[in-house]
Amino acid sequence: MQFHPNDLSATELLNLYRGLLKPRMIEEKMLVLLRQGKVGKWFSGIGQEAISVGTTMALEPDEYVLPLHRNLGVFTTRSMPFSKLFAQWQGKKSGFSKGRERSFHFGSNPYAIVGMISHLGAMLGVANGIALAHLLNKREKVTVVFSGDGGTSEGDFHEALNVAAVWQLPVIFLIENNGYGLSTPSNEQFRCKQFIDKGIGYGMDAIQVDGNNIIEVYNTVNQLATSIRKNPRPVMLECITFRMRGHEEASGVKYVPPHLFEEWAKKDPVVNFENFLMQQGILSEELREQFRQEITQELEKGLEEVFAEPEVIPNLEEELNDRYASIPEDLKTMALAEAPASSDLKDLRLIDAIREGLWQGMEKHPNLVIMGQDVAEYGGVFKITEGFLDTFGKSRVRNTPITESSIVGAGYGLSIAGMKAVVEMQFADFVTCGFNQIVNNLAKSHYRWGQAADVVVRMPTGAGVQAGPFHSQSTEAWFYHVPGLKIYYPSNPADAKGLLLRALEDPNPILFFEHKFLYRSISGSVPSQPYCIEEGKATVHHLGDDCTVVTYGWGVHKALEICREHAIGARIIDLRTLLPWDQETVLQQVKETGKVLVLTEDTLTGSIASDIAAWISEHAFQYLDAPVKRLGSLDTAVPLAKTLEDHFLPWDRLAATLQELIDF
Ligand SMILES: Cc1ncc(C[n+]2csc(CCOP(=O)(O)OP(=O)(O)O)c2C)c(N)n1
């Protein structure tokens, strides 16, 4: 192995060596502890340390790195105390995630590290968001995100590189090409000879280095970072290396031909660099011993502290509270139960009210960015953002490539870097392509490592417009099940504006449902000034005392229409937000009427209506004069033809269902 230190001083070279030694020594100790049964799972990065250490050393301390499971060297190079790292690995409270997360699955803003979630590829889009925030704030910073060679097969890899190239984001996409993805060798993972061949396809520079040569890694990243800070652009960096141990320690290496280990052992990054420094007279036996002793001391002290720390004692309140970031104090007082009385009321359609809320949110929050397909010049397919570009500019109103996953991920990245994001799904149906980011990154972030995910995902939803199975679905129940998310679903213009403005104040991830059929078919009085509506506060339309109908969205309008038509005296509850939903109001109305129907436009099985009905049975059984009824759409895909769609939707069955309930 040839080392070309160029103008690196002896001190710099020794720093690199010390940096390299640390993860190696920690890992050697972990393997001993593993054999002794004192630690559980371990993913080894032995043989790959030069990549993590060389890269992180070349960056400024506040430049974000998004490492993976073999990148201990990133964490040690950022000088995370070993005791805290070890506490993290042992699931102790004093770690980085209060015992909630696995070894490297956490982030820490003071160290500018955002660790992985288990899902490979998911952090690549997040790096784009962090880089975008830097770019918009003219910070001249580079962001580095890691992928294994196997992880590049994920669609997220393609999406993220494409977005970074189109937006010219200052990101280094670092691929650790170590020959295997778990047991699968490269030739069963991809067809290209080397990853740098792909750079041209993405429209970005791609460079290959010997990942076992720390000088080569360090100098390359150093040069790249210097250049990218001044001339922002993405670059692919392929580091050739080899995985010297199994995928994780329990999984063995039977599938790897033994000669590969022999060949690669000769290229060991620590031994080779150490020999080089010895030959050059830069490192002595004494100094080497001194480094080893210092690292051993820190290690032993950390182990002692963490082994002495008791297991985490669960605290119910803390566990539940930590799902969400706390909301700003002023929002607690600012949010109203109803749209405020105003001398300046305008009659707006639902679509106009949403537009006005979004506009006023953009005015209030200069750090808010809207991203979505066709949202800029074209104004979005429903024209909600028409005209935004001229006032708020191209930086904040961003057309995206057709990459839902990467863009939701970018929203999360913006949030990590102190900004806010609204992501428009062109239709709520397409959220399936961004599902992983929402349910795994956005939803779990605060619980996992205390990081808010300040992202509102706008969801044009629902049927009634003969748009068929993939442009008509009700998708809210998919998210209702996921702790850490919020779901808003206004039924009228005044609520829509106030709830959207509230969502923009809230640092938590919110799915904001907008019914396409209602966009232009309903209108109402809306105050001109900005205002926020409280979440979890339902409203009640009081037509009589015969029964209660719990519903939301289009269901509110249909329930009102049919009850009026058939002279049914119902209390119609408009939930307005579904996560959280207003249990108090529901309980109160059920107590007073004794009969209840939970109505949804969604297909019935597994719907939110089903969950609410179960809750009512559990909490209001003694007040009920009839079984809790549920009504939803047929359990089929949403059909296209009007007759079929009408047949699918629950509205034509509503009058009879209500009558049955009342007659019970
Ligand atoms: C989306 C997803 N699918 C499958 C897995 C299971 N898995 C964990 S690591 C791994 C192999 C990763 O290989 P590579 O990206 O080359 O990284 P390496 O482990 O070699 O460093 C697999 C299949 C996962 N974590 N995420």
The ligand as a Gaussian input file, in Angstrom:
#p B3LYP/6-31G(d) Opt

LIG

1 1
 C      -34.646000      -1.899000       3.507000
 C      -33.828000      -2.968000       4.165000
 N      -33.847000      -4.224000       3.677000
 C      -33.115000      -5.199000       4.274000
 C      -32.351000      -4.920000       5.380000
 C      -31.555000      -6.036000       6.076000
 N      -30.098000      -5.789000       5.939000
 C      -29.409000      -5.166000       6.898000
 S      -27.821000      -4.880000       6.469000
 C      -28.025000      -5.686000       5.001000
 C      -26.870000      -5.802000       4.036000
 C      -26.291000      -4.459000       3.755000
 O      -25.260000      -4.536000       2.817000
 P      -24.450000      -3.251000       2.404000
 O      -25.357000      -2.133000       2.102000
 O      -23.499000      -3.639000       1.325000
 O      -23.665000      -2.837000       3.725000
 P      -22.603000      -3.666000       4.552000
 O      -23.371000      -4.432000       5.593000
 O      -21.862000      -4.530000       3.608000
 O      -21.735000      -2.662000       5.193000
 C      -29.326000      -6.127000       4.846000
 C      -29.840000      -6.864000       3.677000
 C      -32.383000      -3.595000       5.864000
 N      -31.708000      -3.244000       6.943000
 N      -33.089000      -2.636000       5.237000

